[in-house]
Every structure is written in structure tokens, then in C-alpha cells.
């Protein structure tokens, strides 16, 4: 570049999972998700699947503000292999994520007596420590303890009359989840069992799982009823028209100094293959 040449920021955001300036070709998927948000009793959860590069993570990030706007709370993160090492680790994962929503709930106060400071009232909140205490103090198997804890949390939310329709547990890279029969550990099966049990009781906790095509096979191996629990959105590569929009829209801003002619656009569409 010659000295004094004008500079500008890249209008695109190349990289894994980065939100593009314009999300092309996913209107149908967003509309399907909007229908799921209208559920009062959760009959269907959501799976977003597809090959790498089809925009699964980007779509997930697009769905989050849609859910929040419809008064759903949203929790979740990427699922690493460590989250499914055991039944206890998946329980810890769920309660850790949920504590982000519940930590602001003041459920009581306790008085600390101090000689120098006098009596001090300390708020008791539904933070991570409190959630884990509820979990640890319940009898039964991990699944029993987790069901009770999640049900108690929802009841607390209802008692406080918090204006939320429900809670969405959204997990990317969910293909990393698996059961371990050789170790008698079934974290994936517990995840499905717990949510189906809560949903049968009318508790609006919805699962949104994102991952590679191997995800649904694993879910079916974990629980045969998994197919009936989920709406499956399989992302495919963009068609030619959608690819053209993804290229043109970000540079339509008059401040962008770069413009592509038709030959360049067609070359990008061909070489990118719709990804």
C-alpha cells in the first residue's frame, strides 16, 4: 500500500463463531425457533446441527436476543468433554450456568453478631453456593438431586413473581457429550431424563443443543425417546443468492471503500462453496 493511501476496517469478520455483519439465509430457522418460544408447556426442544462452517454458533448467538425479547432467561456455554466426565459434572455445569440468573434472588437474611461491628444483616441469595447446597442435601441419585434442585429453583422464581416465561439452557459443541458405560456414568442420559421429567411437570426449562451431525446419534443412544424431544434444524450451505447477500450487504455502507464487481462476487461464491 502506498504511503498516504486511505485505510478502512475489514467489513467482514472472518473467524470461527464470530458474528458476521449480516446473517444471510437463516430466516426459516429463526422462525422455527420463534414458534418454540410460544410454548407454555415444553413439548419440543431444539437441536441445531450441521457441518463445520455452516454458521451454527452464529445462529445460536442470533437466537439469544430473540429469546430475551420474548422474556425467556438464557443460560449456557460451550460443552467441553470435561462437562460429561461424570453424572456429577453435568449437574455442576447446569447449576453453575443457572446461578448466573438466580444469584440476584434474595431469599432470606441472616444476622452476624460482631463485638466491634455490631449486628450485621447478610443477604442470602440463590448463588452458586446456595444451589450446590440444595443439591448436596438431597437424598437419592444424581438425577433425583438435580431434578429436585431445578424444580425448587423454578418455584423460587415463581414465588418472587419474576417476569420470565421460562429458562433456556443453550449449549454449543454439544457433540462432546457422551455416556460412559464402562464407568457406569451416564451424564448425557441424565441430561435428557432430567429435562423431560421437569417438562412433564410443566416447568418451562428448554434445551437448545448445537453441534456436529454426530450429536443426534449420541442423543438417540442415550435415550430412545430423544427424537420426540427435539425439533432438529440442520444447517446447510448457503445457496447462490444467499451467498451474494452475505458478500454485498456488509459493504453496502457508503463508508466502505471496497466494492466488488459481479466477476469478483461470483469468484467468491464459487471458492467459498456456500460456507
C-alpha positions in Angstrom: 0.0 0.0 0.0 1.4 3.4 -1.0 2.1 6.0 1.7 -0.9 8.1 2.4 -3.4 5.6 0.9 -6.8 5.6 2.8 -7.3 2.8 5.3 -10.5 1.1 6.4 -11.6 -1.7 8.7 -12.5 -5.1 7.3 -16.3 -5.1 6.9 -16.3 -8.8 7.3 -15.5 -10.8 10.4 -13.6 -13.9 9.4 -13.1 -16.4 12.2 -14.7 -19.3 13.9 -18.0 -18.3 15.6 -17.6 -14.5 15.1 -20.9 -12.8 14.5 -21.0 -11.6 10.8 -22.2 -8.1 10.0 -25.1 -9.7 8.1 -26.5 -13.1 8.7 -27.8 -14.4 5.4 -30.2 -17.2 4.7 -31.4 -18.2 8.2 -34.9 -16.7 8.3 -36.6 -20.1 8.3 -34.5 -21.3 11.2 -35.2 -18.2 13.2 -39.0 -18.5 12.6 -38.9 -22.1 13.8 -37.2 -21.0 17.0 -39.8 -18.3 17.4 -42.5 -20.9 17.4 -40.8 -22.8 20.1 -40.7 -19.7 22.3 -44.5 -19.6 22.2 -44.7 -22.9 24.1 -46.2 -22.8 27.5 -45.7 -26.5 28.1 -42.4 -27.5 26.6 -43.1 -30.3 24.1 -40.1 -29.6 21.8 -36.6 -28.6 22.5 -34.1 -27.6 19.8 -31.1 -29.1 18.1 -29.1 -27.1 15.6 -26.7 -29.3 13.7 -24.6 -29.1 10.5 -21.0 -29.4 9.3 -18.3 -27.0 10.5 -18.5 -23.6 8.8 -22.3 -23.6 8.3 -22.8 -20.9 11.0 -24.2 -22.9 13.9 -22.6 -20.8 16.6 -23.5 -17.6 14.8 -27.1 -18.7 14.6 -27.2 -19.6 18.3 -26.0 -16.1 19.2 -28.7 -14.6 17.0 -31.4 -16.6 18.8 -30.4 -15.4 22.2 -31.7 -11.8 21.9 -34.9 -13.2 20.3 -35.5 -15.3 23.4 -34.7 -12.5 25.8 -37.0 -10.1 24.0 -39.8 -12.7 24.5 -39.0 -12.8 28.2 -37.1 -16.0 28.4 -33.9 -16.2 30.6 -30.9 -17.6 28.7 -28.0 -19.6 30.3 -25.4 -21.8 28.8 -21.9 -22.1 27.4 -19.7 -24.4 25.3 -19.8 -28.0 26.4 -16.4 -29.4 26.8 -15.5 -33.1 27.3 -14.9 -32.3 31.0 -18.6 -31.5 31.4 -19.6 -35.1 30.7 -16.9 -36.9 32.6 -19.4 -38.0 35.2 -23.0 -37.5 36.2 -22.0 -35.1 38.8 -20.0 -32.9 36.4 -23.0 -32.3 34.2 -25.1 -31.4 37.3 -22.4 -28.9 38.3 -22.4 -27.5 34.8 -26.1 -26.9 34.8 -26.2 -25.3 38.3 -23.2 -23.2 37.6 -24.8 -21.7 34.5 -28.2 -21.3 36.2 -26.6 -19.4 39.1 -25.9 -16.5 36.8 -29.7 -16.0 36.6 -30.6 -16.8 40.2 -27.7 -15.1 42.1 -29.7 -11.9 42.3 -32.6 -13.5 44.1 -32.6 -12.6 47.9 -34.3 -15.5 49.6 -33.6 -14.5 53.2 -31.3 -12.7 55.6 -29.1 -13.9 58.5 -27.7 -11.8 61.3 -24.0 -11.9 62.0 -23.2 -10.8 65.6 -19.9 -8.9 65.9 -18.3 -7.5 69.1 -16.8 -4.5 67.3 -19.1 -4.1 64.3 -22.5 -4.8 66.0 -25.1 -6.9 64.3 -24.9 -7.1 60.5 -27.6 -8.5 58.3 -26.3 -10.6 55.4 -28.5 -11.4 52.4 -29.0 -15.0 51.4 -29.1 -15.3 47.7 -29.6 -18.1 45.2 -26.0 -18.0 44.2 -23.9 -21.0 43.1 -23.0 -21.9 46.7 -26.7 -22.0 47.7 -27.7 -24.0 44.6 -25.0 -26.6 45.3 -26.0 -26.8 49.0 -29.6 -27.6 47.9 -28.2 -30.2 45.5 -25.9 -31.8 48.1 -28.5 -32.0 50.8 -31.0 -34.0 48.8 -31.2 -37.8 49.0 -31.1 -40.1 46.0 -29.2 -40.5 42.8 -27.6 -37.6 40.9 -30.7 -37.4 38.7 -33.0 -37.2 41.7 -31.0 -34.5 43.4 -30.8 -32.4 40.2 -34.5 -32.7 39.5 -35.3 -31.5 43.0 -32.9 -28.6 42.8 -34.1 -27.3 39.4 -37.7 -27.7 40.5 -37.0 -25.8 43.7 -35.3 -23.0 41.7 -38.2 -22.6 39.4 -40.6 -22.5 42.4 -38.5 -19.7 43.9 -38.6 -17.8 40.7 -42.4 -18.1 40.7 -42.7 -17.1 44.3 -40.8 -13.9 43.5 -43.1 -13.3 40.6 -40.2 -12.6 38.2 -41.5 -11.8 34.8 -39.9 -14.7 32.8 -41.7 -17.2 30.6 -39.0 -19.8 31.3 -35.3 -20.6 31.1 -33.4 -21.7 28.0 -30.3 -23.8 28.6 -28.2 -23.4 25.4 -25.1 -25.4 24.8 -22.7 -25.2 21.9 -20.3 -28.1 20.9 -22.9 -30.5 22.4 -21.5 -33.4 20.4 -18.8 -33.6 23.1 -21.4 -35.0 25.5 -21.5 -38.8 25.9 -22.3 -41.6 28.3 -19.5 -43.8 29.7 -21.0 -47.3 30.2 -17.6 -48.7 31.1 -17.5 -46.4 34.2 -21.3 -46.6 34.9 -21.6 -42.9 34.3 -24.4 -41.6 32.2 -24.3 -37.8 32.1 -25.9 -37.5 28.7 -28.8 -39.7 29.6 -29.3 -37.8 32.9 -29.4 -34.5 31.0 -32.3 -35.8 28.8 -34.1 -37.6 31.7 -34.0 -34.5 33.9 -35.3 -32.1 31.3 -38.1 -34.5 30.2 -39.1 -35.0 33.8 -39.3 -31.3 34.5 -41.1 -30.5 31.3 -43.8 -33.2 32.1 -44.4 -31.2 35.3 -45.0 -28.1 33.3 -41.7 -26.4 34.2 -40.6 -24.3 31.2 -36.9 -25.3 31.0 -36.0 -25.7 27.4 -32.8 -27.3 26.0 -31.1 -25.8 22.9 -28.2 -28.1 21.8 -25.8 -27.1 19.0 -23.3 -29.5 17.5 -22.0 -31.6 14.6 -24.2 -34.2 13.0 -22.9 -36.9 15.4 -24.9 -35.1 18.2 -28.3 -36.6 17.4 -26.9 -40.1 17.1 -25.5 -39.8 20.6 -28.8 -38.5 21.9 -30.6 -41.4 20.5 -28.1 -43.8 22.1 -28.6 -42.1 25.4 -32.4 -42.2 25.4 -34.6 -43.7 22.7 -37.2 -41.0 23.2 -34.7 -38.2 22.3 -36.2 -38.0 18.8 -39.5 -36.9 20.2 -38.0 -34.3 22.5 -36.4 -32.2 19.8 -37.0 -30.1 16.7 -34.0 -30.5 14.5 -32.6 -27.7 12.4 -29.9 -28.9 10.0 -27.9 -26.0 8.6 -26.8 -26.4 5.0 -24.5 -24.2 3.0 -25.9 -21.0 1.6 -27.3 -21.0 -1.9 -26.0 -18.6 -4.6 -28.5 -15.8 -3.8 -27.9 -16.1 0.0 -24.1 -16.1 -0.6 -24.4 -13.0 -2.7 -26.2 -11.2 0.1 -23.6 -12.2 2.6 -20.9 -10.6 0.4 -22.7 -7.5 -0.7 -24.6 -6.4 2.4 -21.6 -5.7 4.7 -20.0 -3.4 2.1 -23.2 -1.5 1.2 -22.2 1.0 3.8 -21.1 4.1 1.8 -18.1 4.4 4.1 -16.6 1.2 2.8 -14.0 1.9 0.2 -14.2 -1.6 -1.4 -16.7 -2.6 -4.0 -16.9 -6.0 -5.8 -17.9 -6.4 -9.4 -20.0 -9.3 -10.5 -17.0 -11.3 -11.6 -15.4 -11.0 -8.1 -18.6 -11.9 -6.4 -19.1 -15.0 -8.5 -15.5 -16.0 -7.8 -16.0 -15.7 -4.0 -19.3 -17.6 -4.2 -17.6 -20.4 -6.2 -14.5 -20.7 -4.0 -16.3 -20.4 -0.6 -18.8 -23.1 -1.7 -21.6 -21.5 0.3 -19.8 -21.6 3.6 
